[in-house]
Amino acid sequence: MRSTLLQALLVAAVGLLLASGGCSDAPQQQPATSTPPSQPAVSAQPTASSQQSQGFQSLSPQQASQLIAQTPNLLIVDVRTPRELKQDGLIKGSVNLPFWAVLRGQHNLPKDRPLLVVCAVGGRSYAAGQVLVRQQGYRQVYNLSGGISAWKKAGLPVVYPQ
């Protein structure tokens, strides 16, 4: 009974997030700045909504590639299914954590490391990143805008699980 109620609440929360535009990562695009991707730009006078989203930023594939190269303790979290990983490949060094496990908090991701969340086209990773920051207390989470699809279109490398 408790599990069913929890699952219903999670589905409702995801539905609200997606209905409010949470599936699209387009609104989170940041204008080009001189601030390196490892340190997201923040407003000089944060509002309540900017404080809520502090610690979360969508990055282009090029910015994400730069972040990976410059951040040795970065953890790349791929929220796609194992079937998707086999079909489309993944970023080298990624760990696979199912989308629903992230939403349910059924994981032990370290809170002291920056996270780059990846999915197919950016929607699930955006939603998962928002949940990690807003509900689970993570402070430095990045979304790969456009997902693995955009990564591959940019000519960046992928590996295929065996």
Phi, psi and omega in degrees: 000312181297319179297319179295318179296316178299317180296318179297319178296319178296317178298318178297317180296316178295320177301316177296318179298314181291321179295332180272013179093009182293342181284331181269137178263002183301316182296338183274358180300132180262142175296153180300130179224173177274000180286126179296151182301337181286349177228094184301143177289138177231152180294146179296326178237092184294141173264176180300319182288325179288329176294324180295321185265003175302139180093358179232133180207139172272138181238146172291164177303322180294318178294320179295320178298319178295318178300316179300316182293328186262354187234088185298334181265010178296135176251121179266119184248115180260120186262014178279171178281157176304326178296318178295321179298316179295324183284315188251353182081176181214165178286133181306133179091358180292150169250142180266125176224113184306144181311312183293330177294322177296311183298325181277352183074021181269068181200170176230046178296137181289137179274350182263011178236146174290147181241138170246116183260133187231143170217203184286308184229006174109347183286307180294321180293325176297310181297316179297318179298319178297318179296317180301318182280310188283327187247337187246003171081016177282144187253340184223092183232133179240145177250134174279104181297127181085354176063198182295334178299311179293323178303312181292321178298330179281359179079017180274151189284149172229158173241158182245129179292153183266000000 
